[in-house]
Amino acid sequence: MSTTRTRAEIVADNNKRKERILSVLNAAENYYAQKGDENTVKNIQVQKKNLEENKFSIVVVGEFSAGKSTLLNAMMGRRMLPSFTQETTATVNFLRGKNEAPNNEPGIVYYNDGSYEVLPDTELETIEKFVSTKGEDVANTVNHLDVYLDSEFLKDGVMLVDSPGLNGVAEGHKEITENQIKQSNASIFMFDATRPGSKTDFDTLGNLRENVNKIFILLNKVDMIKEDEGETVDSVIEGVKKNYKKMFPEVTEEPEIYPVSAGTALRNRQKGINEDKYLDKFESALFEFMSSDKKYVEQLRSPIKQVDSFLSTSIQELNENKEALESKTDSDEIHQKIAKLTEEIEVDRSANRDAQREIANKLNVMFKDVTNTFRVDVEKYIESSLQRLEDYEDIKDLEDYVSGFESSFTRKLRSITEDSKEELQSSIEDIVREQYVERSLELSEKLDDINMFSEIKANEKFELPTDFGEVGLSKMKDERAKLEEKIERLKQQANNASDNLAKVRGRKREQDRLEEELRVKEQALERFEQSVIKTRPEVYRAVNSTFEKRRRTGLARVADWIFGEKDVPVKKTIVDDSERRQYDEENSKRLAERKKEILEIRRRNASGNGLEEDYEVAGTQAKRADAELRQAQEEWTRLVEEQKDKLNEQGKRQLRKLKRLFEDYCTDTLSNVLQSTKKNMRSAKKEYAKLIDELINANIEQKIKNKKKHLENLETQLQSSEDERNAQLAKVEEELVQLNEMLEQVNDVKAEVESIRPESAM
């Protein structure tokens, strides 16, 4: 039998759960503080503070340029966080409710040295000084930024967190974001629709799943999906879901992926257009989550999951240390491993130098090939453009063609340069991917930033001489103008005559209709009159027998006086014509109404007298106007032919002159473009070579760093004595007992939280 619990009982239970979770967090914090793990201690402290103050942190995560800051701007309805195509966010930025500002400040910047600064406002120009890579040494001086805003998404302790890109090039960005993930209760993860489902994306998503229970997955930039290449929003989402299942086969439920175009939504909302079919759906789901009991449960789950992750990782490391300490490895074997690692490091360095030389040689060949292909493509386009001149016999058409050549050539040049860059980058990525697959994605993103054709463009727009094509044309233009004016006047007359004919025709149709209606009405009247006569009721007549007292004369009157008057039988005829009179009265009214209708139709029809004559006159006028218009148009055709003959010879001379001018222009343009190409290619090749060397060096240095660390561990192991090893083993076992006890407490609390029902989580 269930009983209804009071609000006070539910609140008391909630407080007890928080106290048990805080107790576990305190124990973990003390352990990691003793170990000197400041980063983990800080993450636990943030989780404690959020739980104690009922804060709920939602971190926005994704690769740089995925649109994280743009999304938050769109949700807030205005652009305040910097957001461009390059990475911009260099710090963690907290968007908090306006009521949380200590002294109603718009925002506060907290520096790494412990100081802070109050922002005068929350405009973009102010904020970007403290949060973006455009600011002065922001990543090393600014700890974080709090911005206080009035938003439905920032109620009841909820804060939205803008983080740097996980795959950014700036040092420390990845660590900043990973730490913020460990301090958050939920997350918004963003795929980029222009490059969805990369390995880096799913690595990041895997990290999120280990640290956060609730993840909203968004596919941003759906407005940039290439529909002309057969892609659709649904097909891209389906592709991401398939990759999701491959990367996380243990997941049984298909993830909900919300398509959005944060940039489009932001631009519209800045114009006052708040509705957005994509963003609205995501915002509704987010708001529903924040308004429900799920938020409270996630508020408890998040710190438990984090401390569970910390403890599990530490237990795994201690078990590995224990296994290493328990293994009996003699010094000769360790010496052999040290020697092998030292040799491998030197081999790696040598192989790295060889790889750099090999790629440099291939890069030279590729640039030469791309340059030649570019030159051939441009020359072909110029050649085909000049060949098209032969197709033009009308000078006006040719003028239009050469005047628009600069813009069409610029578009073609842009297409050729994009194809050349894509071909070159693809070849470079293929070479790097063969040996450095883990660096290929990073390389692809950085290659996009190199503009190898920045100064390549067509010459200035081709301009004709000011008097070109005007000689001898003024008189012809005047003749045409007069005839055109005449044709326009005749067109108007023909239109007016046609309109008048249409009106007369309409009136005639109305007259015909009235005559037909009159005929029908008169026939109906005749039938009605006949019907009235046939169905007229007869006069009622009847003979009635009765007795009447009648006086007698003479002596009989004495008898009447003595005995009374005598009853005498009589017959009377009764006549009743009331039914006929009523019938006549009713039908007389109906007959009058029908006759009235017929008179009205005759009156209306009488206005059409003479219409036949009007119809004939209007038809004649329309035919005459059409004939005059055709005559003028034929005159126009003759004039054009005559002028064409006159212009033929002169036009040929003008055409030849124009073609020569245009050929000279194309020759100069081709020369300038090819010279600019050589210059840009040399500069771009240096940038590409430098970038590839940096990536290769970073790759080998990471491998060498890992091997050196292993080498140091082996040397430490070689130097340790048996007694030292036993002491270390005992310490490890003691820590394992301590951590396993804490982990057991975590599991107990976790089980309690997972059993919470909605009605018990007010």
CORGIQUI-V74978 format. One record per pair of residues at least 24 apart in sequence whose C-alpha atoms are under 7 Angstrom apart, sorted by the first residue. I is the first residue (numbers start at 1). GAP is how many residues later the second one is. D is the distance in whole Angstrom. If there is no record, write none. Layout:
<<I:GAP:D> <I:GAP:D>>
This chain:
<<10:750:6> <10:752:7> <21:728:7> <22:26:7> <24:722:7> <25:282:7> <43:136:7> <43:139:6> <43:140:5> <46:137:6> <47:136:6> <47:256:6> <51:248:7> <54:103:6> <55:102:4> <55:103:6> <56:101:6> <56:102:5> <56:103:6> <56:129:6> <56:243:6> <57:101:6> <57:102:5> <57:103:6> <57:127:5> <57:128:5> <57:129:6> <58:101:6> <58:102:5> <58:103:6> <58:126:6> <58:127:6> <58:128:5> <58:129:5> <58:130:7> <59:101:6> <59:102:4> <59:103:6> <59:122:7> <59:125:6> <59:127:7> <59:128:5> <59:129:6> <60:101:6> <60:102:6> <60:103:6> <60:127:6> <60:128:5> <60:129:6> <61:102:6> <61:127:6> <61:128:5> <61:129:6> <62:103:6> <62:104:6> <62:127:6> <62:128:5> <62:129:7> <63:102:5> <63:103:5> <63:104:6> <64:100:7> <64:101:4> <64:102:7> <64:103:6> <64:104:6> <66:124:6> <66:125:7> <66:126:5> <67:153:7> <68:94:7> <69:93:6> <70:192:6> <70:193:6> <71:191:5> <73:193:7> <74:188:6> <74:191:6> <74:192:4> <76:75:7> <77:189:6> <77:192:6> <77:193:6> <78:188:7> <78:192:6> <79:45:7> <80:42:7> <80:43:5> <80:44:4> <80:47:7> <81:43:6> <81:46:7> <81:47:7> <82:42:7> <82:46:6> <82:50:7> <88:44:5> <88:45:5> <89:42:6> <89:43:5> <89:44:6> <89:74:7> <89:75:5> <90:41:6> <90:42:5> <90:43:6> <90:48:7> <90:49:5> <90:74:6> <90:83:7> <91:40:6> <91:48:6> <91:51:7> <91:52:7> <91:53:6> <91:72:7> <91:73:6> <92:52:5> <92:53:7> <92:69:7> <92:70:6> <92:71:5> <92:72:7> <93:51:6> <93:52:5> <93:53:6> <93:68:6> <93:69:5> <93:70:7> <94:51:6> <94:52:5> <94:53:6> <94:65:6> <94:66:6> <94:67:5> <94:68:7> <95:51:6> <95:52:5> <95:53:6> <95:54:7> <95:64:5> <95:65:5> <95:66:6> <96:50:7> <96:51:6> <96:52:5> <96:53:6> <96:58:6> <96:62:7> <96:63:5> <96:64:7> <97:51:5> <97:52:5> <97:53:6> <97:54:7> <97:57:5> <97:58:6> <98:50:4> <98:51:5> <98:52:5> <101:47:6> <106:41:6> <106:42:6> <107:39:5> <107:40:4> <107:41:6> <108:37:6> <108:38:5> <108:39:7> <109:35:6> <109:36:5> <109:37:7> <110:32:6> <110:33:6> <110:34:5> <110:35:6> <111:30:6> <111:31:4> <111:32:5> <112:29:6> <112:30:6> <112:31:5> <153:134:7> <181:30:7> <182:29:6> <182:124:6> <185:27:6> <185:113:6> <185:114:6> <185:117:5> <186:26:6> <186:27:7> <186:28:5> <186:29:6> <187:25:7> <187:27:6> <187:28:5> <187:29:6> <188:27:6> <188:28:5> <188:29:6> <189:26:7> <189:27:6> <189:28:5> <189:29:6> <190:27:6> <190:28:5> <190:29:6> <190:30:6> <191:27:6> <191:28:5> <191:29:6> <192:27:6> <192:28:5> <192:29:6> <193:26:6> <193:27:6> <193:28:5> <193:29:6> <193:32:7> <194:30:7> <194:31:7> <196:44:7> <197:43:6> <197:46:7> <211:94:6> <211:95:6> <212:90:6> <213:89:7> <217:39:7> <217:40:5> <217:41:6> <218:39:5> <218:40:5> <218:41:6> <218:42:7> <219:38:7> <219:39:6> <219:40:5> <219:41:6> <220:39:6> <220:40:5> <220:41:5> <220:42:7> <221:39:6> <221:40:5> <221:41:7> <222:37:7> <222:38:6> <222:39:6> <223:38:6> <258:24:6> <293:465:6> <293:468:6> <293:469:7> <296:465:7> <301:452:7> <304:442:7> <304:446:7> <308:435:7> <308:438:7> <311:428:7> <311:432:7> <315:421:6> <315:424:7> <318:414:6> <318:418:7> <322:407:6> <322:410:7> <325:400:6> <325:404:6> <331:387:6> <334:380:6> <334:384:7> <338:373:6> <338:376:7> <341:366:7> <341:370:7> <345:359:6> <352:348:7> <356:337:7> <360:329:7> <366:58:7> <370:50:6> <370:54:7> <374:42:7> <374:46:7> <375:299:7> <382:284:7> <386:277:7> <389:270:7> <395:256:7> <395:260:6> <402:60:7> <403:59:6> <403:60:7> <406:52:6> <406:55:5> <406:56:7> <409:49:7> <410:47:6> <410:48:6> <417:36:7> <452:228:6> <452:229:6> <452:232:5> <453:224:7> <453:227:6> <455:221:7> <456:217:6> <456:220:6> <456:221:6> <457:216:6> <458:211:6> <458:215:7> <459:210:5> <469:185:7> <476:167:7> <483:153:7> <487:142:6> <487:145:6> <487:146:7> <490:135:7> <490:139:5> <491:138:6> <493:132:6> <494:128:6> <494:131:5> <494:132:6> <497:121:7> <497:124:6> <497:125:5> <497:128:7> <498:124:6> <500:118:7> <501:117:5> <501:118:6> <501:121:7> <504:111:6> <505:110:7> <508:103:7> <511:94:6> <511:97:6> <514:87:7> <514:91:6> <518:80:6> <518:83:6> <521:77:7> <525:69:7> <536:44:7> <536:47:7> <537:42:7> <537:43:5> <538:42:7> <539:37:6> <539:38:5> <539:41:7> <540:35:6> <540:36:5> <540:37:6> <541:32:7> <541:33:5> <541:34:5> <541:35:6> <542:31:5> <542:32:5> <542:33:7> <543:28:6> <543:29:5> <543:30:4> <543:31:6> <544:27:6> <544:28:5> <544:29:6> <545:25:6> <545:26:4> <545:27:6> <546:24:5> <546:25:6>>
